[in-house]
Amino acid sequence: MQLSERQRQALLDSLYLAPFNDAGWQQFLNELVGLMDVRSARMLILNREADQVHSSIQANTDQSAHRAYVDHYVNLCPWRPELKQKTPGKLYSTFLDFSCGQKDYYRSEFFNDWAKPLDIHHGACGTVWSHDELNVQLLVQRTGGQGHFCHDSMRTLNELVPHIRRALHIESLQWQQRYQQAARYQQHNCAPMILINAQGRVVYTSKEAEDYLSDTGAMAIRAEQIQLRPQRAQQTLLATLQEVLNSRRGSAGNIVSVERPGQPDLRLLVMPVHPDATDNSLFPVSAFAAIFIVDTESEVKINQPLLAELLGLTNAETRTAAAVARGMSPAEMARCYNLSVHTVRSQLKSVFRKTGTSSQAQLGNLVLSSPATQRTLGQPVCGFNQARKDS
């Protein structure tokens, strides 16, 4: 199908507005489906190997069917292995440009279990853009009655691809700006901070964090990667970073303990840094992990009455929240305050519920970044640290 000049301009207007509106890409796909006389369309943000979907949007497919496609059927599509070999920046007709014939397609599990109930018989697909570790693929589908994508319809679709690439580039710049804004917000946190990007590389260290990296053999940055000693701390950190960076919004972070010979431990609060996003966001949300360094030898001054007022906590809950911000574990709090670990954990659960947090790392970050906290060098906050140094 050929687009009229008016239809083409309307589609391009929608496309170039997409990066600036929350539902912009959704609107573009909706208009693409309507103007191109197709069954449905979807845009997938995949990893480098193009076998895992990070995020996606779609038009004119039931949400449950699309979720099944993303979670399972995407890698069963008989054209996908060959698509990896196709030159990026272009869409290809599944009828004309792939070795899998229509009869073989009709015998496939993909067609019989997923596509056939949706009356999806033909498609056009391709990798339209790549950025860092991500591949963006556009897929457009037709019913049996609409017929396959012929040379003319493919020409019309591929005339749009350069514009789609430019709009995706604009989208990536928009997200980079949002990530930078989120990172700058985190830099105001009173704890020393290291920022890790989606590829696990260090992209920022605060001045205080640099001091810790230069003063101790327990932490270092080599080849843009943070390195910890001992090895078990490094393994815990890598597992936490993988969870934080690969999760859309599911991970609340973790606390990693770093032993220092002859000195109190460091506690690393590993947190996701999320720019504002909606469910219509095209690109993955988690782009950074923030590592806040809490030194148990430094005094974190917390105005507990103010903290209690800000967070709506009881005195006992405020003490627990403050202790978490100082890097104390539940066992250490129990020893310090002469409580059972069970009581401490019960207080933590109550604090999590009241503050909307779900981990000690998340809670610690909330307290450290609140107006009630001021960090200065001083004496250990509890006798257990001094006892450890004297033993």
Secondary structure as GFF3:
##gff-version 3
##sequence-region A 1 391
A	DSSP	alpha_helix	5	17	.	.	.	ID=ss1
A	DSSP	three_ten_helix	18	20	.	.	.	ID=ss2
A	DSSP	alpha_helix	24	35	.	.	.	ID=ss3
A	DSSP	beta_strand	40	46	.	.	.	ID=ss4
A	DSSP	beta_strand	53	59	.	.	.	ID=ss5
A	DSSP	alpha_helix	63	71	.	.	.	ID=ss6
A	DSSP	three_ten_helix	73	76	.	.	.	ID=ss7
A	DSSP	alpha_helix	80	83	.	.	.	ID=ss8
A	DSSP	beta_strand	92	93	.	.	.	ID=ss9
A	DSSP	alpha_helix	102	107	.	.	.	ID=ss10
A	DSSP	alpha_helix	109	110	.	.	.	ID=ss11
A	DSSP	pi_helix	111	115	.	.	.	ID=ss12
A	DSSP	three_ten_helix	116	118	.	.	.	ID=ss13
A	DSSP	beta_strand	122	131	.	.	.	ID=ss14
A	DSSP	beta_strand	134	142	.	.	.	ID=ss15
A	DSSP	alpha_helix	151	187	.	.	.	ID=ss16
A	DSSP	beta_strand	193	197	.	.	.	ID=ss17
A	DSSP	beta_strand	202	205	.	.	.	ID=ss18
A	DSSP	alpha_helix	207	215	.	.	.	ID=ss19
A	DSSP	beta_strand	219	222	.	.	.	ID=ss20
A	DSSP	beta_strand	225	228	.	.	.	ID=ss21
A	DSSP	alpha_helix	231	246	.	.	.	ID=ss22
A	DSSP	beta_strand	254	260	.	.	.	ID=ss23
A	DSSP	beta_strand	263	273	.	.	.	ID=ss24
A	DSSP	beta_strand	288	295	.	.	.	ID=ss25
A	DSSP	beta_strand	299	302	.	.	.	ID=ss26
A	DSSP	alpha_helix	304	311	.	.	.	ID=ss27
A	DSSP	alpha_helix	315	325	.	.	.	ID=ss28
A	DSSP	alpha_helix	330	337	.	.	.	ID=ss29
A	DSSP	alpha_helix	341	355	.	.	.	ID=ss30
A	DSSP	alpha_helix	360	368	.	.	.	ID=ss31
A	DSSP	beta_strand	373	376	.	.	.	ID=ss32
A	DSSP	alpha_helix	383	390	.	.	.	ID=ss33
###
